[in-house]
C-alpha cells in the first residue's frame, strides 16, 4: 500500500524505478510532473503529463489524486494503477482533510470526493462568494 505521495523535481536517471503515466492526446503539453511514492519497502517515481498543481493521498478512500495542468489522475493506493482520469481540469489546487476527504478547488468553489469517482464529486456550498481560493 502506498503510504505517501510527494512532489519532487525531475530525478536523476536511475535514481528511482519510474512509471510513466501518459495519456495520448494531441492537446497534451510538453510539461511533466514527478511524484515520489513510498510503500512499505519500496520507493518509486511516477511521471505525469502536465505542470504540477497538487497531489493528495487518502487511505480512507484508498486513492491518490494527482492534479496537473493536463489531467486529474485518480490512482489506486494499493498498486498505483490509474482508476480514472479527467482531461483539462479547471482545478487549481488540491488537499486532503484530517478525515481523509480529498478537496479540490477551481479558485471559486470547492468540491469533495464522495468516493473514488470523479463524476461523483460533491459541490460544497460556500457562505460567501469566493475568488482565488487556495488551500494552505
C-alpha positions as CSV (number, residue, x, y, z in Angstrom):
1,X,0.0,0.0,0.0
2,X,1.3,3.5,-0.9
3,X,1.6,5.5,2.3
4,X,3.0,8.7,0.9
5,X,3.0,10.7,-2.3
6,X,5.1,13.8,-2.7
7,X,6.1,16.2,-5.5
8,X,9.8,16.1,-6.5
9,X,11.9,17.7,-9.2
10,X,12.9,15.5,-12.1
11,X,15.1,12.8,-10.6
12,X,18.4,11.7,-11.9
13,X,18.3,8.8,-14.3
14,X,18.2,5.5,-12.4
15,X,17.6,7.2,-9.0
16,X,14.2,5.6,-8.7
17,X,12.2,3.0,-10.6
18,X,10.0,5.1,-12.8
19,X,6.5,4.6,-14.1
20,X,5.2,6.8,-16.9
21,X,1.5,7.9,-16.7
22,X,1.0,9.3,-20.2
23,X,-2.4,9.6,-21.8
24,X,-2.2,10.0,-25.5
25,X,-3.8,13.2,-26.7
26,X,-3.0,15.9,-29.3
27,X,-3.7,18.5,-26.6
28,X,-1.0,17.4,-24.2
29,X,1.6,19.9,-23.2
30,X,5.3,19.2,-23.1
31,X,5.4,19.7,-19.3
32,X,5.9,16.8,-16.9
33,X,5.4,16.3,-13.1
34,X,7.3,13.8,-11.0
35,X,5.7,12.3,-7.8
36,X,7.7,10.1,-5.4
37,X,5.6,7.2,-3.9
38,X,6.6,5.5,-0.7
39,X,5.4,2.0,0.0
40,X,6.3,-0.3,2.9
41,X,9.6,-1.5,1.4
42,X,9.8,0.5,-1.8
43,X,10.2,4.0,-3.2
44,X,9.4,4.7,-6.8
45,X,8.6,7.6,-9.0
46,X,5.6,8.4,-11.3
47,X,5.9,10.7,-14.3
48,X,2.7,12.5,-15.1
49,X,1.8,14.7,-18.1
50,X,1.3,18.4,-17.3
51,X,2.6,21.1,-15.0
52,X,2.3,20.2,-11.2
53,X,-0.7,21.6,-9.3
54,X,-1.0,19.2,-6.4
55,X,-1.1,15.7,-5.0
56,X,-3.2,14.2,-2.2
57,X,-3.2,10.7,-0.7
58,X,-6.2,9.3,1.2
59,X,-6.0,6.0,2.9
60,X,-9.7,6.4,3.9
61,X,-10.8,6.5,0.3
62,X,-8.0,4.2,-0.9
63,X,-6.9,6.7,-3.6
64,X,-4.2,9.1,-4.6
65,X,-5.2,12.1,-6.7
66,X,-2.5,13.8,-8.8
67,X,-3.5,17.2,-10.3
68,X,-1.6,18.6,-13.2
69,X,-2.4,21.2,-15.9
70,X,-3.3,18.5,-18.3
71,X,-5.1,15.9,-16.2
72,X,-6.5,14.9,-12.8
73,X,-5.4,11.3,-12.2
74,X,-7.1,9.1,-9.7
75,X,-4.7,6.2,-8.7
76,X,-5.3,3.1,-6.6
77,X,-3.4,3.3,-3.3
78,X,-2.7,-0.5,-3.5
79,X,-0.8,-0.5,-6.7
80,X,-0.6,2.9,-8.2
81,X,-2.7,2.0,-11.2
82,X,-4.9,4.6,-12.9
83,X,-8.5,4.1,-11.9
84,X,-9.8,7.2,-13.7
85,X,-8.7,10.5,-15.2
86,X,-10.2,13.8,-16.2
87,X,-8.8,15.8,-19.1
88,X,-8.0,19.6,-19.0
89,X,-9.1,20.1,-15.4
90,X,-10.2,23.6,-14.3
91,X,-9.0,22.8,-10.8
92,X,-6.0,24.8,-9.5
93,X,-5.4,23.2,-6.0
94,X,-6.0,20.1,-4.0
95,X,-5.7,19.0,-0.4
96,X,-6.7,16.1,1.9
97,X,-8.6,16.7,5.2
98,X,-7.6,15.1,8.5
99,X,-10.6,12.8,8.0
100,X,-9.2,11.6,4.6
101,X,-11.6,13.5,2.4
102,X,-10.0,15.0,-0.8
103,X,-10.9,18.6,-1.7
104,X,-10.3,20.4,-5.0
105,X,-10.9,24.0,-5.9
106,X,-11.1,25.9,-9.2
107,X,-10.5,29.1,-7.4
108,X,-14.1,30.0,-7.0
109,X,-15.7,26.9,-5.3
110,X,-14.8,23.7,-3.5
111,X,-15.6,20.1,-4.5
112,X,-15.1,17.0,-2.4
113,X,-14.5,13.4,-3.5
114,X,-17.5,11.5,-2.1
115,X,-15.9,8.2,-3.2
116,X,-13.3,7.2,-5.8
117,X,-15.2,8.5,-8.8
118,X,-14.6,12.0,-10.3
119,X,-18.1,12.1,-11.6
120,X,-19.5,11.6,-8.0
121,X,-17.7,14.7,-6.5
122,X,-19.9,16.8,-4.3
123,X,-20.0,20.6,-4.5
124,X,-19.6,22.3,-1.1
125,X,-21.8,25.4,-0.8
126,X,-19.8,28.3,0.5
127,X,-21.5,31.0,2.6
128,X,-19.9,33.8,0.6
129,X,-18.7,34.4,-3.0
130,X,-15.0,33.5,-3.3
131,X,-12.2,34.4,-5.7
132,X,-8.7,32.9,-6.0
133,X,-9.2,30.1,-3.3
134,X,-6.0,28.2,-2.3
135,X,-5.5,25.5,0.3
136,X,-2.9,26.2,2.9
